[in-house]
Amino acid sequence: MDRPAMASVFRMRHAPASVSGVRSTGQGQADPIVRVRSLGEAIRFVAHAFPQYDISAVAIISGDPSIPRLGGLEVKALWREYGERWSEE
């Protein structure tokens, strides 16, 4: 993901979003149901999910069709670029 695309996603951090593909790493534990309100909250959750959860199949989908589906690699790149600012108003 290039910097202009990351900046576009960051500007849309308040857009509604959902997270899927998060798996529990504990034996016998149910996979979590992730409830987030915004894209920024979803990215923050995924960035902090390891090692409690397996995020190898994670997908963040935004309510805004201009934002592509984000996987683990994109989330890592976005977190490196913007860090805790995902939570700012």
Secondary structure in CASP SS format (residue, H / E / C, confidence):
PFRMAT SS
TARGET T0000
AUTHOR 0000-0000-0000
METHOD secondary structure of the structure
MODEL  1
M C 1.00
D C 1.00
R H 1.00
P H 1.00
A H 1.00
M H 1.00
A H 1.00
S H 1.00
V H 1.00
F H 1.00
R H 1.00
M C 1.00
R C 1.00
H C 1.00
A C 1.00
P C 1.00
A E 1.00
S E 1.00
V E 1.00
S E 1.00
G C 1.00
V C 1.00
R E 1.00
S E 1.00
T C 1.00
G C 1.00
Q C 1.00
G C 1.00
Q C 1.00
A C 1.00
D C 1.00
P C 1.00
I C 1.00
V C 1.00
R C 1.00
V C 1.00
R C 1.00
S C 1.00
L H 1.00
G H 1.00
E H 1.00
A H 1.00
I H 1.00
R H 1.00
F H 1.00
V H 1.00
A H 1.00
H H 1.00
A H 1.00
F C 1.00
P C 1.00
Q C 1.00
Y E 1.00
D E 1.00
I C 1.00
S C 1.00
A C 1.00
V C 1.00
A E 1.00
I E 1.00
I E 1.00
S E 1.00
G C 1.00
D C 1.00
P C 1.00
S C 1.00
I C 1.00
P C 1.00
R C 1.00
L E 1.00
G C 1.00
G H 1.00
L H 1.00
E H 1.00
V H 1.00
K H 1.00
A H 1.00
L H 1.00
W H 1.00
R H 1.00
E H 1.00
Y H 1.00
G H 1.00
E H 1.00
R H 1.00
W H 1.00
S H 1.00
E C 1.00
E C 1.00
END
